[in-house]
Amino acid sequence: MSRKKLLQYIMGMENMGTIEKQKELSTIPFWNQPQIIALQKELETEAFRKDYEQACLAVITKLEKMNSEISTSLDRNIIDSMEWRIKTPESCIAKLYLKGKELSLNSAVNRLNDIAGVRVVCNFLDDMYILCRKMATDCNYEFIKQKDYVKNPKSSGYQSLHLILYVPLSNGKKIKTEIQFRTKAMDLWSDMEHHFIYKKEGIHEKDTEQALRKCAKSIYKLDKEMMNIRRKMEQE
């Protein structure tokens, strides 16, 4: 990961670590430490990442099945798109460091909830909650926690519904996986916000931040209106 992209990631993490820690992460000496180099190598091994990849693919398969079943009963698709990713070694280390946690492989496995991440873009606001409830109560998974950034947005304006659970693998392991549910409008906002951070190298002007928060509020209002229109049409 380039230093510019890493800075983008760090600046997108709210209320984590001190300014001094954030600055240190953008320096070459930090990443040249033997301990950091060794941990990077451990986190990027195929054996380590394969378990997280399998967890993501298992979640995708489960959600595809749910979408098919629910869509048949509702006569419409509730999922627009899905994608998954495994957190980069640099991002794992940066997050551990900013949280003040031990910089080790065990610490990454035990302390980080989002090494495996699945993003689910839904067509309507209520569809997010339908899927989240079904996944959270599925007997195949072990529920850990849920964070509702739709009802309680981050200070940046970010909105999404996060679900964290253990996904069992065929080898007997349980892998912590984060699922992010959002609408297409919320997904657009998130993509644009990352774009602005990248262009400004993590530096936000106050008026830009206020404008983004205003857009986020408008997006939530739009999502509610679209959901209500759909519900009204379904009742006719």
N, C-alpha and C positions, 0 to 999 in steps of 0.2 A: 504494500500500500504506500502510495506517495505521501510525502509529508503534508502536501496540500489537502489530499483527501482525508488524511488522519485528522487534520485540524478541523475539517468540515464535520467529521464525526464527533470530535470532542465538543465543539461549539453547539452541537445539536443536543448534547446531554445537559439537562437542566439541573441546577443545584447540586452538582457533584464535584467534590474536591475544591481546592483553593485555586485562585488565579495562578499562583506559583506552580502548582502541580500541573495545571493545564499548559503553562508555558514550557515546563520541563519536558513534557511529552512530545513537544514539537522540536526538540533538540536532538542532534546526532549522538552526543555522549550517552544519553539515556538508553538509546536502542543498541549501543555498542557494548553495554555491560554484559559480561559472560553469562550471568544468570538470565538476562532477558533474551539473549541469543539462544540459549539452551531451551528456554520455555517456548519460544517461537517454533523451534524445530519439533518439540513434542506436540504442540497444538496443530501442526500442519501435516502430521503423519497420516497416511491413508487409513491405517487401522483405527485411529482416534476419530477421524472425520466420517468414516463409513457408518458407524453406529448412528450418528446424528443425521446423516443422509437417509438412512433407512427409516428413522423415526418420522422425518418429514414426509417421505413417500407414503408411509402408512397412514398418516393423517390426511394427506391428499386423497388417497383411495377411499378412506372412510367418508370424507366430505363429499366426494363425487357420488357415492352411494346414497348419502342423505339427500343430496340435491335432487337426484333422480326420483327418490321416493316421495319427497315433499312436493316437488314440481308436478308429479302425476296427480296428487290430490288437490293441488291449488290451480293446476292448469297453467303454470307459468314457472320459469326458472327463477330461483332466488339467488343463485351465484352467477356473477358476471365473469369473474376470472379468479385464478389462484396462482400463486408462485411461492417458491421456497428458497431459502438460502441458509448456509452455514456461516456463522460469524467468523470473520478473519482472525488469525492469531493476533494481529496488531490491535484489533478492536477489543478482543478479549482482555489483553494485557492492559490496555488503556482504561477499560472499565474497572478492572480489579484495582488498579493503581489509584484511580479517582475515588473509589469507594473505600480506600484504605485497607484492602484485604491482602492476604498473603499472595505473593506472586509465584504460584506453583500450579501444576496440572490438577491436583486434587482440589485446590481452591477454586479453580475455574469450573470444574465439574459441579462442585457443591454450592458455590456462591452465585454463579451466573444462571439465570433462568432462560436466557434467550440465545444460547449457542445455536440451537436448532430453532428456526423461525419459519412460520407459514403465514402468508398474507392472503386473506380472503376478501375479495371485493364483491359486495352484495348490491342488488338492484335497489332495495329499499331499506329504510331505517329499521323497521321491525324485523326484517329478514335476518339482520345481524344477531338479534337477541334470540330468535328461534334457533338458529344454528348453535349459538353459544350455549344455550340451555341444554340442547341435545348432546353436545360434546362433553359438557361438564358433568352430566349425569349418566354418560355411557359407562356400562359396567366393565368395559375393556380397559378403561383408563382410570388413573388415580388423580382426582382433582387436587390441585395445590392452591391456586388462588385466582381471582378475577380482578381486573382493574378497569373501571369504566371511565375512560377519558372522553366519553360522549356527554354524560351527565355532569362530569367534573373535568372539563378540558384543562390541559396544561396551560401554564401562564403564556406560552407562545401562541396558544389558540389551537394546538394540536388536538384532534379528536380521533379516537379509535377505541374499540372494545378489545381488551387483551385478556386472553385465557391461558393459564399456565397449568400444564398437567404432565404426568408421567406416561410415556408411551412404552408399552412392553414390546420387546423384540424377540425373535425366535431363538436367540442365543441366551435368553434368560435375563438380559439386562433391561433396566427401566431408564429411559432417557427423558430428561426434562425438555419440554418443547413449548414454545410460546406461539399462540395463534392470534393474529391480529385481524379483527373483523372491522371493515369500514365500508362506507358507501362509495360510489364512483366519484361523487363530489368531494368527499373527504380525501380520497386517494389523490385527486388532482391537486388539492391544497397542499398535501404532504410533498408531492413531487415538486411543486413550484417553490415551496419553502426551502427544500434541499438545494434547488437550483440557485436561489438567491444567496444562500449561505456560501455555496461553492464559488459563485461569481465574486462575492465580497470577501472570500477567504475567512469566513466566520465572523466578520465584523458587520453588525447590524446597526443601522441608524435608528434612532428612537421613533421617527415618524414611519419608517418602514415596518418596525415591529407592531406599531399601533394599527397600521393599515392591514397587516396580516391577521391580527386578532379580529378586526372588523370583518374581514372576508370570511373568517372561520365562523363567526356568528351568523353571517348571511347564509353560509352554506348549510348550517344546522336548520335555519328557518326554511330554506328551500327543500331540504330533505323531508321535513315534517309536512310541508305543503304537498309535495309529490306523493307521499305516503297517504295522506288524507284523500287526495284525488283518486288514487287507486282504490282505496277502501270504499269510497262513495260509488265508484263505477261497479265494484263487485256486488254491491247491495241492490243495484238497479235490476 
